Amino acid sequence: MITGHGLERSGLDVGPGGVDEVLHDLCDVLLASLPRSDQRGRGLDYVHGLIHARGRKSIRNIASLRGGRAAEQRLHHFVCGSTWRWDPPRVALARYVAAVEPPQAWVVRPLVIAKTGENSVGVERCASPAFYTQRAVGVWLASERLACPVNWRLLLSGAWLGDPVRRAQAGIPAGACPETMGMCAVRASARVAGGGWGLPARPVVVDVPEVDALAVLGRLRAAGLRQQLVRVDGRLRLAVADPALPGRGDGHWSAAEIMRAAAPLRRPVPWREPGGTPGGRGGLMAAVRVRVPVFGAGAGREGDLLLLGLAGPGRQWPGELWLTDSVSSSPAGLARLTRLVRRVGRDAAEISEQVGMRDFVGRSFTGWHRHMTLVSAAHAVQALSQARARRSGAGRESGERKALGGGRDTASVSRP
């Protein structure tokens, strides 16, 4: 247990069901790999501050809950200058959340953080010369009830890795190499879903707009991941291999053209937005077997693939296009997996943004990763405590309904 720090002196609610009960529970597991008790205490303080500090989640604002300037120096050193590794806490976080809320998929999505200067690690100049951005990918544990980030990978270009001065100032590890967003997505998800973290085998759903979808599918397969869905651009050229579309197998068509031709094959599919009520109008779905054209030499070209088209209620067809090598999977089941992207988007906006996902202002590579690890923990605390509150509320409502209708239920059961 973490004692002498954080919750015991916070004066905040740590009773059953409170946010800080979940915080205390999770941090006991998350920070167990940190070698010193003072590091574990500062980790708890930092996650507590991400949840409770007002305004921007800067180290100064977080430290204001723990004693001002001296606390700020301690927390700054803990995040930017200490020696603890962030991988073990991420593994612990993923296992903890997966035990409470088993994932249906691992969802990979991009993160773009606007910056006003060029010193933050990994920043690149945007189209506007006055702005810079950091780009990263996050891997999210996702179910219909909640989503939680469990791994992050920062995109580093050749401009950063080829400059020894900037590299040294940011503390970028010697083994780091330039990557594309697709490579970033594959390596981040392979760490989580490849078996090394001891997590359940689940599909990988990649929603990163700028990746080469065919290369990503091939690299995920090469990493041993056998069920993947990658969102694709309508311009991707494919060869039709589906007998349900006669006359389309003699050329290479764009994914959008194929799916427009497949409009007669559309079937209704349930369409529920995250947090929405069951029922309501449904969407449309169609699935077509395709192959990679000969000119698309590269990873993922062997065998059939499945092109999935989806459109929500009242949306133009096709609204979304997804490619998978799981050709034997139920298209309806694949469609449900794509809906998890919306769950991730909602939880990112309503939780991660509020606990400081974009707020790290330090320059160091290690500082960025440690901050994002602790932000993920703060997100998990909020998401799990909200889920607990929903279950508790549902239980109370069920109990009230049973109490109100108890006489009628008893009579109906006793009736011959």
C-alpha positions in Angstrom: 0.0 0.0 0.0 1.1 3.6 -0.6 1.2 5.3 2.7 2.4 8.6 4.0 1.6 10.4 0.8 -1.4 11.5 -1.2 -4.7 10.3 -0.1 -4.1 9.9 3.6 -3.3 13.6 3.9 -5.6 14.9 1.2 -8.8 15.2 3.2 -10.7 14.0 0.1 -13.4 11.3 0.0 -11.8 7.9 -0.1 -15.0 6.0 0.9 -16.5 3.2 -1.1 -17.3 4.2 -4.6 -15.4 7.5 -4.5 -13.0 8.5 -7.2 -10.1 8.5 -4.8 -10.8 5.0 -3.6 -10.3 3.8 -7.2 -7.2 6.1 -7.4 -5.6 4.6 -4.3 -6.4 1.0 -5.5 -5.0 1.5 -9.0 -1.9 3.4 -7.9 -1.0 0.6 -5.5 -0.7 -1.7 -8.6 0.5 0.9 -11.1 3.4 2.2 -9.1 4.5 -1.1 -7.5 7.5 -1.3 -9.9 9.0 2.0 -8.8 11.9 1.2 -6.5 11.5 3.9 -3.8 8.6 4.8 -1.6 9.2 8.6 -2.3 8.8 7.9 -6.0 5.6 6.0 -5.4 4.3 8.8 -3.3 5.0 11.4 -5.9 3.4 9.3 -8.6 0.3 9.2 -6.5 0.4 12.9 -6.0 0.8 13.5 -9.7 -2.1 11.3 -10.7 -4.2 12.9 -7.9 -3.3 16.4 -9.3 -4.2 15.4 -12.8 -7.7 14.6 -11.6 -8.2 17.4 -9.1 -6.1 20.4 -10.1 -8.1 23.2 -11.8 -7.2 24.5 -15.2 -4.3 23.3 -17.3 -2.6 20.3 -15.7 0.9 21.8 -15.5 3.3 20.6 -12.9 2.9 24.0 -11.1 -0.9 23.6 -10.9 -0.6 19.9 -9.8 2.0 20.9 -7.1 -0.4 23.7 -5.8 -2.4 20.9 -4.2 0.8 19.6 -2.4 2.6 22.6 -1.0 3.8 25.0 -3.7 7.3 25.6 -4.9 9.1 22.7 -3.1 6.4 20.2 -4.3 6.8 21.6 -7.8 10.5 20.9 -7.8 10.0 17.4 -6.5 7.3 16.6 -9.1 9.3 18.1 -11.9 12.3 15.9 -11.0 10.0 12.9 -10.7 8.6 13.3 -14.2 11.6 14.8 -16.1 14.7 13.9 -14.2 14.1 10.6 -12.4 15.1 7.1 -13.6 11.9 5.1 -13.4 10.8 3.2 -16.5 7.3 3.8 -17.8 6.7 0.4 -19.5 6.1 -1.6 -16.2 3.4 0.9 -15.0 1.7 0.7 -18.5 1.6 -3.0 -18.3 0.2 -2.9 -14.8 -2.4 -0.4 -15.9 -3.5 -2.4 -18.9 -3.8 -5.6 -16.8 -5.7 -3.8 -14.1 -8.3 -2.3 -16.4 -8.6 -5.5 -18.5 -9.4 -7.4 -15.3 -12.2 -5.0 -14.4 -13.5 -4.4 -17.9 -12.4 -7.1 -20.4 -11.6 -5.5 -23.7 -13.4 -6.2 -27.0 -10.6 -4.7 -29.1 -7.4 -2.7 -29.0 -8.1 0.6 -30.8 -5.3 2.6 -32.3 -5.9 6.3 -32.9 -3.7 9.3 -33.5 -3.0 12.2 -31.2 -2.0 15.6 -32.5 -0.9 18.2 -29.9 -0.5 21.8 -31.0 2.6 23.7 -29.9 3.7 27.3 -30.2 7.4 26.6 -30.2 10.0 24.2 -31.7 11.6 22.9 -28.5 9.2 20.3 -27.3 10.4 16.8 -28.3 9.2 15.6 -31.7 7.5 18.8 -32.8 7.3 19.6 -36.5 6.2 22.7 -38.3 2.6 22.8 -39.5 1.1 24.3 -42.6 1.0 27.6 -40.7 4.5 28.8 -40.0 3.4 30.1 -36.6 2.4 26.6 -35.2 4.1 23.3 -34.5 2.6 19.9 -33.6 3.6 16.8 -31.8 2.2 13.7 -33.3 1.7 10.3 -31.6 -0.4 7.2 -31.6 -2.3 5.8 -28.6 -3.4 2.2 -28.1 -6.7 2.0 -26.2 -8.4 -0.8 -24.4 -12.0 -0.5 -25.7 -15.3 -2.1 -24.8 -18.9 -0.8 -25.3 -18.9 0.6 -21.8 -15.5 2.4 -21.6 -12.2 3.0 -23.2 -8.8 3.6 -21.7 -5.4 4.4 -23.2 -2.7 1.9 -22.2 0.3 2.7 -24.5 1.7 5.6 -26.4 4.3 6.1 -29.1 5.7 9.5 -30.1 6.4 10.1 -33.8 10.0 11.1 -34.3 11.2 12.3 -37.7 14.6 12.2 -39.3 14.9 15.9 -38.6 14.9 15.2 -34.9 16.9 11.9 -34.9 19.5 13.2 -37.3 20.3 16.3 -35.2 22.7 15.2 -32.4 22.2 18.5 -30.4 18.4 18.3 -30.4 18.5 14.6 -29.8 20.8 15.0 -26.7 18.8 17.9 -25.3 15.6 15.9 -25.5 17.2 12.8 -24.1 16.0 10.6 -27.1 17.3 7.0 -26.6 20.1 5.9 -28.9 18.1 3.1 -30.5 15.3 5.4 -31.8 14.9 5.5 -35.6 12.7 7.6 -37.9 9.2 6.2 -38.3 6.0 6.7 -40.4 2.7 7.0 -38.6 1.9 3.5 -39.9 5.1 2.1 -38.3 4.3 3.9 -35.1 0.8 2.4 -35.0 2.1 -1.2 -35.6 4.9 -1.0 -33.0 2.6 0.6 -30.4 -0.1 -2.0 -30.9 2.3 -5.0 -31.2 3.6 -4.2 -27.7 0.1 -4.4 -26.2 -1.6 -7.1 -28.3 1.4 -9.3 -29.2 1.4 -11.3 -26.1 4.3 -9.8 -24.2 2.1 -7.9 -21.8 0.1 -11.0 -20.8 -3.2 -9.4 -22.0 -6.2 -11.1 -23.7 -5.9 -11.7 -27.5 -8.3 -9.2 -29.1 -8.7 -7.7 -32.6 -6.6 -4.6 -33.4 -8.7 -1.7 -34.8 -6.5 1.0 -36.5 -8.1 4.4 -37.2 -5.2 6.5 -38.3 -6.0 8.4 -41.4 -2.6 8.9 -43.0 -1.3 5.3 -42.8 -0.6 2.9 -45.7 -3.4 0.4 -44.9 -2.0 -2.5 -46.8 1.4 -2.1 -45.3 -0.1 -1.8 -41.8 -2.1 -5.0 -42.3 1.0 -6.8 -43.5 3.2 -5.6 -40.6 0.5 -6.5 -38.0 0.3 -10.0 -39.5 4.1 -10.3 -39.5 4.0 -9.3 -35.8 1.8 -12.3 -35.1 -1.5 -10.4 -34.9 -4.1 -12.3 -36.8 -7.3 -10.2 -36.6 -7.1 -6.6 -37.6 -9.4 -3.9 -39.0 -7.8 -0.8 -40.7 -9.8 2.2 -41.8 -9.0 3.0 -45.4 -9.4 5.9 -47.8 -11.9 5.6 -50.6 -9.2 6.1 -53.1 -7.3 2.8 -52.2 -7.1 0.6 -55.3 -8.3 -3.0 -54.9 -9.2 -5.9 -57.1 -12.7 -7.4 -56.6 -12.7 -11.1 -55.7 -16.3 -11.5 -54.8 -18.7 -13.4 -57.2 -21.6 -11.3 -55.8 -20.2 -8.4 -57.9 -20.0 -9.8 -61.5 -18.1 -7.9 -64.0 -16.0 -6.2 -61.3 -13.2 -8.7 -61.2 -11.5 -7.6 -64.4 -9.9 -4.4 -63.2 -8.7 -2.4 -60.3 -11.3 -0.2 -58.6 -11.1 2.3 -55.8 -12.6 1.2 -52.5 -15.3 3.8 -52.8 -16.3 2.6 -56.3 -16.4 -1.0 -55.1 -18.7 -0.2 -52.2 -21.0 2.0 -54.4 -21.4 -1.0 -56.7 -22.1 -3.1 -53.7 -25.1 -1.0 -52.6 -27.6 -3.7 -53.6 -25.8 -6.0 -51.1 -26.4 -3.7 -48.1 -28.0 -5.1 -45.0 -29.3 -3.4 -41.8 -26.9 -3.2 -38.9 -27.6 -2.0 -35.4 -26.2 1.5 -34.9 -25.8 2.8 -31.3 -23.7 5.8 -30.4 -21.6 5.6 -27.2 -23.8 6.3 -24.2 -26.9 6.3 -26.4 -30.1 4.3 -25.6 -30.7 0.9 -27.2 -32.9 0.7 -30.3 -33.5 3.6 -32.6 -32.8 3.7 -36.3 -30.2 1.3 -37.7 -27.3 1.8 -40.1 -26.3 -0.1 -43.3 -23.5 -2.5 -44.0 -22.0 -4.4 -46.9 -19.0 -6.6 -47.2 -17.0 -7.5 -50.3 -14.1 -9.8 -50.8 -11.1 -8.1 -52.5 -7.5 -8.6 -53.3 -4.5 -6.4 -53.5 -3.7 -5.5 -57.1 -0.5 -6.7 -58.6 0.9 -3.2 -58.8 0.4 -2.9 -55.0 3.5 -4.9 -54.3 4.2 -4.9 -50.6 3.0 -6.4 -47.3 -0.4 -7.8 -47.0 -0.8 -8.8 -50.7 -1.4 -12.5 -50.3 -4.9 -13.9 -50.1 -8.3 -12.4 -50.0 -9.2 -9.4 -47.8 -12.7 -8.2 -46.8 -13.7 -4.6 -47.5 -16.4 -3.4 -45.2 -18.7 -0.4 -45.9 -20.8 1.2 -43.2 -23.1 4.2 -43.1 -25.0 5.5 -40.1 -28.7 6.5 -40.1 -29.3 9.1 -42.7 -25.6 9.2 -43.9 -24.5 9.0 -47.5 -23.3 5.6 -48.7 -20.6 4.6 -48.0 -19.8 6.6 -44.9 -16.9 4.5 -43.6 -14.6 2.0 -45.3 -12.6 -0.7 -43.4 -10.2 -3.4 -44.6 -9.5 -6.7 -42.8 -7.9 -10.0 -43.3 -10.5 -11.7 -41.1 -12.5 -12.8 -44.2 -14.3 -15.6 -42.2 -15.5 -13.2 -39.5 -19.1 -12.1 -39.2 -19.5 -8.8 -41.0 -21.9 -7.7 -38.3 -19.3 -8.6 -35.6 -16.7 -6.6 -37.5 -19.1 -3.6 -37.7 -19.6 -3.7 -33.9 -15.8 -3.5 -33.5 -15.6 -0.3 -35.7 -18.2 1.3 -33.3 -15.5 1.1 -30.6 -13.7 3.9 -32.3 -16.5 6.2 -31.3 -16.3 5.0 -27.7 -12.6 5.9 -27.7 -13.3 9.3 -29.3 -15.9 10.1 -26.7 -13.8 9.0 -23.7 -10.8 10.9 -25.1 -12.8 14.1 -25.3 -14.7 13.7 -22.0 -11.9 12.3 -19.8 -8.4 12.3 -21.3 -8.6 15.9 -22.4 -9.8 16.9 -18.9 -6.9 15.2 -17.1 -4.1 16.8 -19.1 -3.5 14.6 -22.2 -2.2 17.7 -24.2 -0.8 19.7 -21.2 2.8 18.5 -20.9 5.1 21.4 -21.7 8.5 19.9 -21.0 11.2 19.3 -23.6 12.3 15.7 -22.7 11.4 12.4 -24.4 11.3 10.6 -21.0 9.2 13.4 -19.4 6.6 13.2 -22.2 6.3 9.4 -21.8 6.0 9.6 -18.1 3.4 12.3 -18.2 1.3 10.3 -20.7 1.6 7.2 -18.6 0.3 9.0 -15.5 -2.4 10.7 -17.7 -3.5 7.3 -18.7 -3.8 6.3 -15.1 -5.8 9.4 -14.3 -8.1 8.5 -17.2 -8.5 5.0 -15.9 -9.5 6.2 -12.5 -12.2 8.5 -13.9 -13.5 5.9 -16.4 -13.6 3.1 -13.8 -15.2 5.2 -11.1 -17.9 6.5 -13.6 -18.6 2.9 -14.7 -18.9 1.9 -11.0 -21.3 4.8 -10.4 -23.4 3.7 -13.5 -23.6 0.1 -12.2 -24.5 1.3 -8.8 -27.3 3.5 -10.2 -28.6 0.7 -12.4 -28.6 -1.6 -9.4 -30.6 0.9 -7.3 -33.1 1.4 -10.1 -33.5 -2.4 -10.5 -34.0 -2.8 -6.8 -36.6 0.0 -6.8 -38.5 -1.6 -9.7 -38.5 -5.0 -7.9 -39.7 -3.5 -4.7 -42.5 -1.6 -6.5 -43.6 -4.7 -8.5 -42.8 -7.4 -6.0 -46.4 -8.3 -5.3 -47.2 -8.8 -8.9 -44.0 -10.8 -9.6 -44.8 -13.1 -6.6 -48.4 -13.7 -7.9 -47.3 -14.4 -11.4 -44.7 -17.0 -10.2 -47.1 -18.7 -7.9 -49.8 -19.0 -10.6 -50.0 -22.6 -11.9 
